[in-house]
Amino acid sequence: MDRNVYYIKTTKQMKQATLKIDLEAEGVPLTVEGYYSPEEPMAMYYTDGSGYQGCPAEFDISAVKLQETDVDIFDLLSENIIEEIEKKAIQQI
């Protein structure tokens, strides 16, 4: 399967992108839509002595559709499957 990532909207101020990604989960081809926030690196010290622990990349799913259809199956998926899809989406970005 081709790895397809479609940027729908990117906001520089929020460092967030709305994406549409084609992937496969549990052997089923899916199109996943959601909001991607890239990883923020840790800053040990700022000039005022404070720091920032950083945060990992995140992908918040807004829809999971069967590929080539408009059928949203997000509400039918278990939490484990949703987490698997989020991890696969981040790996493809």
C-alpha positions as CSV (number, residue, x, y, z in Angstrom):
1,M,0.0,0.0,0.0
2,D,1.3,3.5,-0.8
3,R,1.9,5.8,2.1
4,N,-0.2,8.8,1.5
5,V,-0.3,11.8,3.7
6,Y,-2.5,14.7,2.6
7,Y,-2.1,18.1,4.3
8,I,-5.5,19.7,4.5
9,K,-4.5,22.8,6.6
10,T,-1.4,23.8,8.4
11,T,-1.3,26.5,11.1
12,K,2.2,27.9,11.9
13,Q,1.1,29.7,15.1
14,M,-0.3,26.5,16.6
15,K,2.3,24.2,14.9
16,Q,-0.5,21.9,14.0
17,A,-1.7,20.3,10.7
18,T,-4.9,18.8,9.7
19,L,-4.1,15.6,7.8
20,K,-5.7,12.8,5.8
21,I,-3.6,9.6,5.9
22,D,-4.1,6.3,4.1
23,L,-2.9,3.3,6.2
24,E,-3.8,-0.2,7.1
25,A,-4.9,-1.5,10.6
26,E,-5.8,-5.1,11.4
27,G,-5.6,-5.8,7.7
28,V,-8.2,-3.2,6.7
29,P,-7.3,-0.3,4.4
30,L,-8.4,3.0,6.1
31,T,-8.3,6.7,5.5
32,V,-7.7,8.5,8.7
33,E,-8.3,12.2,9.3
34,G,-7.0,14.1,12.3
35,Y,-4.9,16.8,13.8
36,Y,-1.1,16.4,14.0
37,S,1.1,18.3,16.4
38,P,4.9,17.7,15.9
39,E,7.3,16.8,18.7
40,E,8.6,19.7,20.8
41,P,12.1,19.3,21.9
42,M,13.2,19.6,25.5
43,A,14.9,22.9,26.5
44,M,17.2,22.4,29.5
45,Y,17.5,26.0,30.5
46,Y,16.1,29.3,29.3
47,T,17.9,32.6,30.1
48,D,15.7,33.0,33.2
49,G,16.8,29.6,34.6
50,S,13.6,27.8,33.8
51,G,13.3,24.9,31.3
52,Y,10.8,23.0,29.2
53,Q,10.3,19.2,29.3
54,G,9.1,19.1,25.7
55,C,6.3,16.8,24.4
56,P,6.0,13.9,22.0
57,A,4.3,14.2,18.6
58,E,0.5,13.7,18.7
59,F,-2.1,12.7,16.2
60,D,-5.7,13.2,17.4
61,I,-8.1,11.3,15.2
62,S,-11.3,13.0,14.0
63,A,-12.5,10.3,11.5
64,V,-11.6,6.8,10.5
65,K,-13.1,5.8,7.1
66,L,-13.0,2.6,5.1
67,Q,-10.8,3.5,2.1
68,E,-12.6,4.5,-1.0
69,T,-15.8,5.1,1.0
70,D,-17.3,7.9,3.1
71,V,-18.2,5.4,5.9
72,D,-16.8,6.7,9.3
73,I,-16.2,3.8,11.6
74,F,-14.4,5.7,14.4
75,D,-17.2,5.1,17.0
76,L,-17.1,1.3,16.3
77,L,-13.4,1.0,17.1
78,S,-11.9,-0.1,20.5
79,E,-9.4,2.1,22.3
80,N,-6.6,-0.3,21.5
81,I,-7.3,-0.1,17.8
82,I,-7.5,3.7,18.0
83,E,-4.1,3.9,19.7
84,E,-2.6,1.6,17.1
85,I,-3.9,3.8,14.3
86,E,-2.6,6.9,16.0
87,K,0.9,5.3,16.3
88,K,0.9,4.2,12.6
89,A,-0.2,7.7,11.5
90,I,2.6,9.4,13.4
91,Q,5.1,6.9,11.9
92,Q,3.9,7.8,8.4
93,I,4.2,11.5,8.8
